[in-house]
Amino acid sequence: MSTITPFTLSELERFNPIFSGLKTKVLGFQSDSRKVKNGDIFIALKGMTVDGFLYALQAENAGAVCIISDSDFAKTQQDGLSIPVVYDESIQKWLPEAIKLLTNINAKLIGVTGTNGKTSITHYIAQAINLIEKKNDCCVIGTAGNGDIQNLTPSINTTPDILDFYDYVLQYQTDHNYIAVEVSSHGIALNRIKGVDFSVKVFSNITQDHLDFHSDFSEYFQTKSEWFLESNAIKVVNVDDPRLRSLVLKNNSNKILSYGLKLDSDICAKNIEYKEKSIEFDLYIHKQFIGRTDIKLLGEFNLSNVLASIAVLVSLDFNLIEIISILPKLKSVSGRMQIFENTKNLVVVDYAHTPDALEKSLKALRNQTKGQLFCVFGCGGDRDKSKRPKMAKVAEDLADKIFITNDNPRFENPESIIEDIQSGLSLSGLEKTQVILDRKKAIELAISQMQEKDVLLVAGKGHEDYQIIGSKKIDFSDLKVVRQLMQEVSNDTI
């Protein structure tokens, strides 16, 4: 973490006795040895894939005055280190409180959780605030990158570790009053945003995902729910989701703003018309008709995401007339139902990588399809295996042709992943399915088979510009591949 403010060790003694033994001033904490400066304490976390203590010597050479670690290596491998090393298995419990104590946050933080929609909602919030304020007043932290939405820096995790999180916030709040943050279940469970004071929290939906990390769906839901309900933040919730509606009913509060399409809610859309490339609707806020408007986006789920964003703006006291005036100017988020078209065909690239997300994307496109609907998708390796056959069933039910391919196989056998996916297909489903492990070739084949008025969904990777195969992270982008192929078909491309 970059310098917070100089602080004396006595302020930290209640967290760990090591601080009373150090006779120097400490500038800040760092968990990345490459960022360590003179006077930093290196926090060597054992991590899920990489053990931070392996970089202890590098941190010392960079100027670290002390190393605190929850790695077992800290107990046995201190040779060559001349600075104090402390093993503390509880570090991740007290570190958030220590950082919060020493950090002054001025920006309004907006946290968004849910299985699907986090990236789109945070980006729509940022777009809307920036349009209303006529300046870049809201940035994002999340899956697609961090910073201003026009100039994102790559992110490693959806929700960064707590040291990096505060580093970003301190950096961004110098010229932004609002920061929209994606809050993942991993981020909550691993204390990455523990104790962070959010002004507004959003819960978009809950469906199956990350059961490779959580023991079961109940734990997954509980993890998100506990974070959502804690603190005095204003809470924005999608009451179209039955589980979230139940959550609201059990926790009645005047600080809850509901939104939805199917039920009367605080923020709702009525008289909805789904056009070829837009959605028209009447906007109601607290049962008051605000006006009829439109958004240049595809899919019912995108309308829901926009309503969530509107609810956030309402909770932050933005003017209702200004809110409705900027809605037609909202743009699709990179890799989220992003359209590529020529005079004959439409290809859409989307990040859908769960059964629910794939179903919503295909249903949205089915309404746009006058010919056949094609679908290219795969499933990530070393991740929740139970969703693979479910995604296949969704594709079979909604697509006319299916092309199964690699996603990010990681260290798992790609053929095994394909077999898991195919196990969800019936005989008729298998008959309309082709398997092409090479993702680029799968997309090429799908586009080559398209006839006039056909539509293709390329699902799973969205904005990602890489593919993980084994230990290698190779350059690969669905967006670039589709753009290139569509240009080859026709010069009339968006």
N, C-alpha and C positions, 0 to 999 in steps of 0.2 A: 504494500500500500504506500502511496506517496505520502509525504510529510503531512501530518494532521496539524498539530501545533506542538511546539516543544512542551514537554510535561515532565514533572519530577516523578521518580520511581515510587515515592511515598503514596501517590494517588493509586498505585496499582497493588500495594502490599496485600490488600484484602482478597485479591484474586489468587496470588501465589507468593509464598515467602521468598522466592528468588529475588523479587524486586527490592527487598530490604537489604540484600547483600551486595547489590550493585552500587557503585559509588560515582556513576556518571549520569549525565542526562541522556534521555532516550528521545529520539525524534518520532518514531512511529513503529508500527508492526508491518512486517512483510511476510507473505507466504510464497513469494516467487523470488528465488535467489538472484535472478537476473535484474531485479528491481531494487535490491538491497543497497542502501547508502550508509555512509558512516553514521553510527548512532542508532541504527535500526535494531529491533529484536526480530530475529528470524523465527517464524512460526512454521515448524516443519511437520505438516500434517501427513499422516500415513496414506491418505487418499484411497480411491477405489481401484485405480489402475497403476498409479505411480506413487512411490513413497518419497515424500519431501525430504526426509532425513538424508537421502542419498546426495543431496546438494548442500549439505551442511558446510563442508570445507569451502565451497564456492561462495557461500554466504559470508563466512568469516573473512575470506580474502577481500570481499567487497566492502567490509566495514561493520559487519554485525557485531554487537556487543554481548549478545547472549542468544542461545538457541533454546526454545521450548518446543517439545515434541510429544505427540501421542504415539509415536512409532516405537516398536520394540527395539529397533536398532539403537535408539537413544540410550538404552540401558546397557548395551554391549559393545557398541562400535564408536567409541569416543577418541580412539587413537588419532593423533595428528591434529586434534583441535585444542586450541589454547584458551578459548573463551568458555564461560560457564555453559553447561548443557543440563537441562532439566527435563526429566520424563514426567509428563502430566497427562494422564488418560482422560481427564475431565476438561481439557482445554477448550473443546468446542462448545462446552456448556457456559463457561464464563467469558470467553472471548467476545461474543456479541455485546455483552453488557459493558465490558471494558472499553470497547471501541465507541459505543454509544455515549459513554460517559465523557469521552474526550473529543467528541465530534459535534460540531454545530451545523445542523441541517436547517436551511431556510426554505428550500423549494418544497412545493406541495407534491407529495408522492402518491401516485395512483397505482395500486396493485391489481393485476388481473390474473385470476386463476380459472381453471376449467380444463376439461380434456381437449376441447377444440376451440379455436377462435381467439386464443390469447394474442397472437401476433397481429391479426387483423384488427382487433379491438384497440390495442395500444396504438397502432398506426393511424386508425381513424380518429382516435382522440387527439393525437399529435397534429394530424392534418387539420382537423376542425379548429383547434385552438390557434394554430398558426394562421389560418385563414381569417379568423375573427380578429385576432390581435394584429394582423398584417405584419408579422415578424415571426422568426423562429423562436417561439416562447416555450415550446414543449418538445422534449426529445424522448427517446425510448431506450430501454434496456431489455434485450430479449433474443429470441432464436435467430432472427434475420440479421442481427447486428445491433450495435450500441451507438448512441449519439443522435445527431440530426438525421431525420429520415431521408434527406436528400444525399447524405454523405456518411453512411454507416460504416463503422469499423467492425471487422469480423468478431463474432463471439464464440467462445469455446462451449459454454453451457447456456441453456435458456436463462437460468438464474445464476449469476456468478457467485463465487464464494464471498463470504461476508467482507473480507478485506478488500477485494476488488470492487465489490458493490459500493462500499463507502467511498472508495477512490473515485469511481465514476460519478457518484452523486456530488462529491465535493468539486469535481472538475466541471460538471455540467451546470451546477447551480450558479456559477459565476455569471452566466448569461442566459439562463432559462429559469422561469418561475415554476414550471411544471415538468415532472418526469414520470412517464408511463412505464411501468415495470411488469414484465411477465413473471408470474410466480408459479413455478413448477412444483409438483409433489416432491421431487427429489430435493429441490431447494428448501422446502419446508422441513422435510424429514432430516436433512443434514444441517439444519440450523443456519442456512445461508442468509436468511432474512429475519432471524430471531430478534425480537425486540424492536424492529424497525417501525417507526411511526408513520403509517400511511394515513393520508387524509381521506382517501376513498378506496374501497375494496370492491372488486367485481368478481362474481361467480357466474360463468357463462353457461356451463352445462357439465354433466358428469356421465361418461360412458367408459367402456373398458379400455384400459391402456396401462402400461408399465407394471404388469403383473409379474414381470421378471424381477422387479425391485420390491414391490409390496407383496406381502404374503397372500392377500386375496383382495377382492374388490371392496369389501367392507373396510379394510384398513386404508386402502387408497382413498375412498370417499371420506373417511374419518380424518385423515391427514389434511385434506383440503378444507373440510368443514371447520375443524378446530382453528386453523389459521384465519379463515374468513370471519368467524364469529368473535374472535378475541379482539380486544381493544375498542376504543370509542370511535373508530372510523365510520364514516357513512358507508353503508353497504348496499351495493347495487346487485340485484339478483334476477336471473331469468326464471320467471314462474311458469313458463311453458314446459320446463323440465320438472316432471312430477317429484323427483327426489328433492330438488331445490325448493319447490313449492312447499313440500312437507317441512323442510328445514326452516323456512320462514314462519310457518304456522306455529312451530314449536318454540320459536325465539322471537316473539312479537316485540318490535321496537319501533319507535318513531324515527329511528335513523336508518330505516330500510327503504330503499326505492326499488320498486319492482318494474320489470319491463317484459313485454311479450307480444306475440302475434295472435295467439289463440284465445287468451283470456283477458278480461278487463284488468288493466294494471296501471301503475302510475305513468308509465311511458308506453304508449301502444300505437300500433299501426292498424288502420281499418280501411276497408274498401280497396284492397290491394290488387293491383293489376301488374302481371309479369309480362313485360314487353320483350322484344327480341334481344335488346342489349341494355335494358334498364328496368327499374321497378318503380311504379307510381303508387302513392298511398296517401291517406289522410293521417296527419300526425295529431295525436291527442296527448296532452300532458296534464295530469291530475284531472282527467275527464273533461278538459277544456280543449275545444278544437282550435289548433294553432294554424293549420293551413294544409293545402294539398301540395305535395312536392314529389321529387323523384330522385333516385340515385342511379348512377351509371355503373351498376354492379349486377352480377348474376347470382341467383339462388336465394331461397327463403332464409338460409342460414346467414347470408351476408346482410340481409335486412335486419335480422336479429342482432347481429354484431353492431350494426349502425345504431339500433335502438339502445344497446348497452352504452355506446359512446355518447349518445344524446343524454342518457340518464346521468352519466358522469358530469357532463357540462352543466346540466340542471343543478346537480348537487354542489357545483362550484360557483353557482349564481351567475352564470353567463346569461345574457339577454336572450329570451325565447325567439324573438324576431330575427336576431342575428344567427341563432342556431339554425333555424329552418332555411335561412337565405344561403347558407354555405353548403347544404347537403348535396345539391346537384354537382358541386365542384369536387366532391370526394373521388379519389382514384383508387383503383384496385392495388393491392399490395403485391410486391414482386413475388411471383410463384404461388399466389393465392388466386385461383380462378382467373389466371392471366390469359388473355385471348390473343391468338395468332390466326389470321384468316387471309384467304385470297378470294377470288371470284367464285370458287366452287366449294371450298371446304372451311371448316372451323376446327381449330385445335386449341385445347385449353390445358394449361399446365397448372397443377394444384398440388399442395403439400399433403393432401389427404392420405393418412397412413394408419387410420384406425377403421374398424368396420362402420362405425357411425359416420365418420367424416366421408368415407368413400360413398356410402349410401346417399348422403345429402348432396354430394357433388354430382353423382350420376343422375339423381332425380332432377336436379336443377337443369342439367343438360338435356335430359329426356324431353323436357318441355320446349327446348330450343331446336330439337332435332326433327327435320323433315325427312331425312333418309335413315341410315343406320347409325347406331351409337357404338363406337369402339372404345375399348379401355385397355391401356397398358399399365401394369402395376406389378409390384413385387413386395416382399416383406423383409425387414431388416434382420440380420443374423444376430445371435446372442441377445435377443430381445424376446418379449412375450410371444411364445409359440402358439398359445391358444387362440389368438386372433387370426391366424393364417387361414384356416378353413372357413372362418366366418366372413373374411373379406372375399374369399372365392365365391361363397354363396351369394353375397351382395352383388358381385360382378355378374354372376350367372343370371340373377333375377332381373337385372337392369340393363345389361349391355347385350348387343347383338353379336359382337365378336370380342374375344378376350385374348390378350397377349401377355403371358406371364413371363417375367424377366427378373434379373437381379435388381435389388435395391442397394443396400449396404450389407453384403454378406458377412463382413468382418471375419472372424475366425471360424465361422460355421461353414459346413459343406453346402455350396449353392444348390446342388442337386437335392439335398435333404430338405432344404427350405421349400423348393418347388414341390416336392412330394407332399409336404405338410399342407401347402396351399391347395394342391389338386385333390386332397382327401375331402375337401368341402364341396367338390363338384359332383353333380349327378352325371349319368351317362350322356344326356343331352348337353350338359354343360361342357363336358370334355370334348364333345364333337365340335363345338364352336370355339375351342381354345387352342392356341398355338404357344409353344414354349420356346423362347429364344433367350439364352442366358445373357448374351451380350446386349446391354441395355440400348445402346445406340442402334444396333441392328434391329432390335425389336421395334423401336420407334420408326425407323426407316420402313420396315415391312408394313407396319400399320398404316402409315401415310400412303405408301404405294398402293395399298388395296382400297383406299377410299374412293368412292364414287361421288358424283355431284350431290350436294345436300347432306353428306355424311358428316358426323361430328366425332372427334377423338378426344378422350380424356387421358392425359399422361399424369398418373397419380403417384404420390409417395415422396418425392424429393423436393418439389417446389423450387425454392430459391437456392438450394444447396448447389455449390459449384465444385463438388468433389464426390468421389465414391470410395468407400472404405472396403478394401479387399485384403483380408489378412491383416498384416501390420502396415500395409501401404495405403496412403491417402492420395489417390490419383485425381488429376483434374478431370472433372466431368460436370456438365450442366445440362439439365433437360431444357432449360430456356434457350441456351445457345444452339443445341442440337435442333430443336423445333424451329427456331428462327431461321437457321441455315437451310433446313429442308424445305420450309415453306417458301423461302426466297428462290430456291431452285425450281419449285413448281410454278411460281408466279412472281412477278415483280410487284404485284398489287398486294402488299403486306403491311399490316399494322405493326 
